[in-house]
Amino acid sequence: MPLGMSPEKKAALQKAFADEGLPNTFKALEKRLIERGGEYMAAGKLSWADIIVYYFAAELPDKEVNKDIFKIY
């Protein structure tokens, strides 16, 4: 936590990230995926981009955040 940030401010930032940041990010990633054929993020085959996107989504502490947004697992 940055110096001087109150727990209330931290909670508000986390909520904004979960309510706005993640859905917008996943929608943009899903759009990119669809533009590229819907199977892989880049190069038409499994790449580090696919692994990174999967890992990011799979490691979110709150799995409910992305369950209806970006179905990758």
Backbone torsions as a table, in degrees:
resi	resn	phi	psi	omega
1	MET	NA	130.8	177.9
2	PRO	-59.2	150.3	179.3
3	LEU	-58.5	135.4	176.5
4	GLY	83.1	-0.9	179.8
5	MET	-86.2	126.0	-179.7
6	SER	-76.7	157.3	176.1
7	PRO	-58.6	-33.6	179.1
8	GLU	-66.2	-42.3	179.0
9	LYS	-65.2	-42.2	178.6
10	LYS	-61.1	-45.0	179.3
11	ALA	-62.7	-39.9	179.5
12	ALA	-65.1	-41.4	178.2
13	LEU	-65.7	-40.3	178.2
14	GLN	-64.4	-40.3	179.0
15	LYS	-65.5	-43.0	178.8
16	ALA	-62.8	-39.8	177.9
17	PHE	-63.0	-44.9	-179.1
18	ALA	-69.8	-36.8	-175.8
19	ASP	-84.1	-29.2	-174.9
20	GLU	-123.0	-49.9	-174.5
21	GLY	-62.5	-52.8	-178.8
22	LEU	-63.9	-49.4	179.5
23	PRO	-58.2	-41.4	179.3
24	ASN	-65.5	-40.9	178.9
25	THR	-64.4	-46.5	-178.9
26	PHE	-66.9	-35.7	177.0
27	LYS	-64.7	-40.9	178.2
28	ALA	-65.7	-41.3	178.4
29	LEU	-65.4	-41.1	178.7
30	GLU	-64.4	-40.3	177.2
31	LYS	-60.7	-45.4	179.1
32	ARG	-62.2	-41.8	179.2
33	LEU	-61.2	-45.2	179.8
34	ILE	-64.4	-41.3	178.4
35	GLU	-60.1	-27.3	-177.0
36	ARG	-100.6	20.3	174.6
37	GLY	101.8	-7.0	173.8
38	GLY	84.3	-0.1	-177.4
39	GLU	-110.0	-43.0	-177.3
40	TYR	-131.6	153.0	-178.7
41	MET	-73.4	-31.5	-175.5
42	ALA	-152.1	152.0	170.4
43	ALA	62.9	8.9	177.4
44	GLY	68.8	13.3	177.3
45	LYS	-152.6	167.5	179.8
46	LEU	-57.4	130.9	-178.5
47	SER	-140.4	177.1	176.8
48	TRP	-60.3	-30.7	178.8
49	ALA	-59.6	-43.9	178.4
50	ASP	-63.6	-43.3	-178.5
51	ILE	-65.1	-43.0	-179.0
52	ILE	-65.8	-43.9	178.8
53	VAL	-62.8	-45.0	178.6
54	TYR	-60.4	-48.2	-177.7
55	TYR	-61.2	-43.5	179.3
56	PHE	-58.1	-49.2	-178.0
57	ALA	-68.7	-39.5	-177.1
58	ALA	-70.2	-26.5	-176.9
59	GLU	-95.6	5.6	176.1
60	LEU	-62.8	136.4	-179.1
61	PRO	-62.9	-35.3	-178.6
62	ASP	-108.9	98.1	-177.4
63	LYS	-65.9	-22.0	-179.8
64	GLU	-67.0	-24.0	-177.6
65	VAL	-59.4	-39.6	-173.2
66	ASN	-111.9	7.7	-173.7
67	LYS	-64.4	-31.4	-179.5
68	ASP	-105.0	2.5	-175.0
69	ILE	-99.3	-53.0	-170.1
70	PHE	-137.5	101.7	-173.9
71	LYS	-90.8	94.3	-178.7
72	ILE	-117.6	-7.4	177.3
73	TYR	-148.3	NA	NA
